[in-house]
Amino acid sequence: MEVIEPKPDIWALHSETNRITKAHGGHLLTLSTIFLLPLSCFYLIYNTLSFQLLNHFYYHQNQPINLLNQLFLYLLYSTFAMFFSVCGVSSITYSVFHAFYGTQPFNLVSSIKSISTSFFPLLATTIVLKLIFFFISFFFSFLFFLFILGTQLLIGITLSPYFLGFSTAVLVVLPMLFVMFYLQVRWILVPVVVVLEPCWGLEALRRSASLIKGMKKVALILLLFFGLVEGLYLWCIPVLNISLMGSQNGIGRTFDWRHIVLDTVGKSILLMIYLLFNIAANTVLYILCKGIHDNDKCVNDYVTLPLDDNV
């Protein structure tokens, strides 16, 4: 009689992620400092500069917003963020994968060299994903536009602001979020697949959807956890900035640049650690899913790794 082994759960994922990050903490933190820390700083700096432009417009409404400055700032941020994000995901995914099996020695140089083989496939796949989600947003927005146009032209009803807000939530926001979240669960392994397997683009999307079968609950919990942490963390920053706009000292406020630098570095380090654990957890999830579908014995017989003090 065939013995059916139990599938790994969220606790196995948590245990393996902690084991690898502790065993190779120096190596992973070095990679995070090189790639993820600048990424975190760029986000905070971009957020601060965007707030300054918004704050200036809020108190000088007679002056038009310089859209070129905003566009240039966004393009500059997107370029730097995309570069460091792809490099960070590539190198850390490579390191966590080899750390799990412990069969091939790796160091800082080999991890950074691995970026060259996966940079452009991962970049192209990231662009494909962004385009897919953009067209999904456009599709639901277009449907809502047709709904508004139909009620006003065909029926002759002028919608109230309250009904308009309710209709937006029901017809656009909630269905769009459901579709996007469903796709994110199916495609959670896409970055790892691109780094570790010879596929990219739509093929990587199909591979991720195939691997995640039987582990969707674990992927859902992972997305909810990291999504909640990211949402609370990134939501607090603009809210704290915008709260200054309503203060009496909002205009001509004197900023303590030393405090701003220290605050930015502290928040950047926290965001860096979050991104590190997110990438590591996704890589371990890929290994567990691959073990289920490819009958990988190493997934069930975990390798006890020595502490790696050398990066």
N, C-alpha and C positions, 0 to 999 in steps of 0.2 A: 504494500500500500504506500502510495507516494505521500511523503510528509510535506505539508505546505508550511513554509516558514512565514512567520508574521512579518508584515511590512513595517519598515521603520516609521516611527511617528515623530512628532515635533520635539519630543524629549531626546530622541536619538540625534536629531539634527542639532539641537542645542548643545548636547554633550560633545559631539564631534567638533563642532565649531569652536567651542571653548578649549578643547584639548589642543587643537591645531594652533590657535592664536596664542595659547600659553607656551606651547613647545617651541614656537618660532616667533615669539613676540618681537625680538630685536630685528629680525629680518623684515617682518611685515610692517612694523612701525617705521623702519627706514624707508621702505617703498611708499608708505602713506605720507611721510613727511615730504618726500620728493614730488609726489604727484597729487595726493588728495588735499594736503594742507594748502597749496596754492589755489586749488579749486575752491576750497571753502573760503579762503580770503577773497577771491574774485567775486564770489556770490555776495559776501557781506559788503564789499566796497561798491559793487554795482547797486546793491539795494540802497546804500547810503547816498550815492550820487543821484539815483533816481528820486529819492525822497527830497533831496535838495532842489531838484528841478520842479517837483510837484509843489513843494513848499513855497518856492519863489512865485510860481503861477498863482497859488492860492492867495497870496497877499498882494499880488500885482496883477489882478484880473484884467486890467486895461492893456496889459502887454501880452501879445500872443506867445504861445509856446513854440519854441524853436524845435520843430520836428526833426530837423537834420541832426541836431545835437543828440536827441533821444535815439534816433536811428543809428548814428555812429556809435553811441555808447552801447547800444544793444548788440550791434554786430561785433564790436570789439570784445565784449563780454562773452558772446556766444562762441567766438573763435577760440579764445583762451580756454573757456570751460570745456568745449568739445575736445580739444587737444589733450588736456590733462585728465579728463574723464576717461577717454579711450586708453591712454597710457596706464592710468591707475588700474582700470578693470583688467587690462591685458596682463600686466605684470603680477598683480595680486592673485588673479585667477590661476595663472600658471604656477605660482608658488604654493597656493593652498592645495591644488590638485596633486602636485608631487610630494607635498608634505603628508598628505593623507596616506598614500601608498608607501612612501619611504623607500622606493625601489631605485630611484635615480637621484644622485646628489645634485643639489642646486645651490646657488649662491646669488648674491646681489647682481653680479655681472650677467649670469645666465638668465635671470628673471627680466632684466632690462633688455637683453638681446631678444627675448621672446616677443617684445613689442613689435619688432620689425615684420614679423610674419603675420600678425593679426591686426595691425593698425588699420590698414585700408579696408579689409573686409568688415571689421567691426564698425568703422566709420560709415561705410556704405549701408550696412544693415541698420545702424542707428538712424540714418537719414530716411531709410525706407519706413521704419517704424513711425517716425515723426510725421511723415507724409500720410501714412494710413490713418493715424489718429486725427490729423488735420482734416482729412476728407470726411471722416466720421462726424467731426464737429460741424463741418460745413453742411453736411447732409441734413443733420437734425435742425440746424439753424434755417436752412432753406425750407424745410417742411413747416417750421413755425412761421416763416415769412408768408408762405402760401396760405396758411391758416388765417393769419391776420388779414391778408389781402382778400381772401374769400369772404370772411365775415363782414368786411366793410363794403366791398363792391357788390357781391351777390346778394347778401342778406340785408345790407344797409345798416348794420349795427355798429355803433361806435363803442369800443370796449373801454371800460373804466380801468384806471391804473391798477387797482387791486385785482381785478379779474385777469388783467394782462400779466401781472406778476405770478398769479396762481397758474395760469396757462403755460407760462414759460417754465415753471418748475415741473409741471406734470408732463408736458409735451416735449420738452427739450432736455432739461437738466437731468431729471431722474432716468429716463431711458438712455440718454447718452452716457451717464455715469455707469449704468448697469452694463452696457455693451463694452465700454472701455475696460471696466474692471474684470469682466469675463475674459476679454482678450489678454489682459495683463497676467491673469492666472495661467492661461495656456502658453503664453510667451515669456514667462518669467525666466526660463533657462536660455533664452536666445543669446545673451552676451557670452555665457559660458560655452555654449555650443560653438559659437564662432571662433572663440579662442582655442578650444581644445579639439575641434573636429574640422576637417577640410570642407566646410560649407559656409555659406553666407546668404544674405538676402532672404528671399521667400523660402528657400530650401531650409535655412536655419529656423524659420518660423514653423515649418511643418515638422522638423525634427524635435523642436521643443514641445509642440503639442502632442507628439507621439510619446516622448519620454515622460511627460507629466501625468500620463494616464495612471490612475491608481494612487497618485500622490497629490491630488488637487486640494484635499483638505489641508494638508501640510503647507502647500503653496499659498493657500488662502490665508491661513493663520500668519504665515511669514509676511505676506503683503499687508495685512491689516496691522500687524505690530509695527513694522518699519514705516508704513504709511502714516500711522497715528503719531509715531515719534517725530517723523519728518514734518508732518503737518503742524503739530504743536510748536515745534522748534522754529520752523521757518515762518509760521504765522505770527509768533510773538514779536519778531524783529520789526516788520512793518507796522504792526499795531503800536508798538512803543514809539516808533518814529512819528507816526501820524498823530499820536496823542499830543505831541509837542505843538502841532499846528493850531490846536484850540487854546493853548495857554496864552496868557497875557504877554509873556516874554518870548512868544514864538518869533516875533520880528526882531531882528538884530540880536539874536541870542548869541552869547559868547560861548564858544565851544572849547572845552579843555582837551586839546589834541593828545596830550599824554594819556588821559583817561580813555579817549576814543581808540587809540592804538592798542592799549592793554585790553580793552573790552573786545576789540576785533580779534586779537590773537587768541584770547580765551574762548570766545565763541567758535572760532575757526578750528581750534583743537578738538572741541566737543563734536563739531560737525565732521571732522576728519575721522574720529573714532567710530562715529555712527556709520559713515560710508565704508570703513574698513570691515566692520562686522556684517554689514549688508552684503558686500561682495563675497566675503568668506562664507556666509550662510548660503548664498545662492550657489556657490561652487560645491559645497557639501551636499546640497539638495540635488544637484546634477549627478554627483557620484552615487548617491543613494538610488535615484531613479534609474540610472544606467545599470546599477547592480540588479535591480528588479527585472528589467527587460533583457539584459544581456547575461544574467546569471553569473555576476561577478562575485567570486568567493571572497575577495578581499573586503567586500562591503560588510559581510557578516562576521568575518574574522578580523576585527580591527587591529591595526598595527600599533604597537606601543612605541612611540617615537621618543628619542632622547631629546633633552633640552638643547636647543640650538642657540648658543650665545654668539656664534659667528655669523655676521650678516654677509 
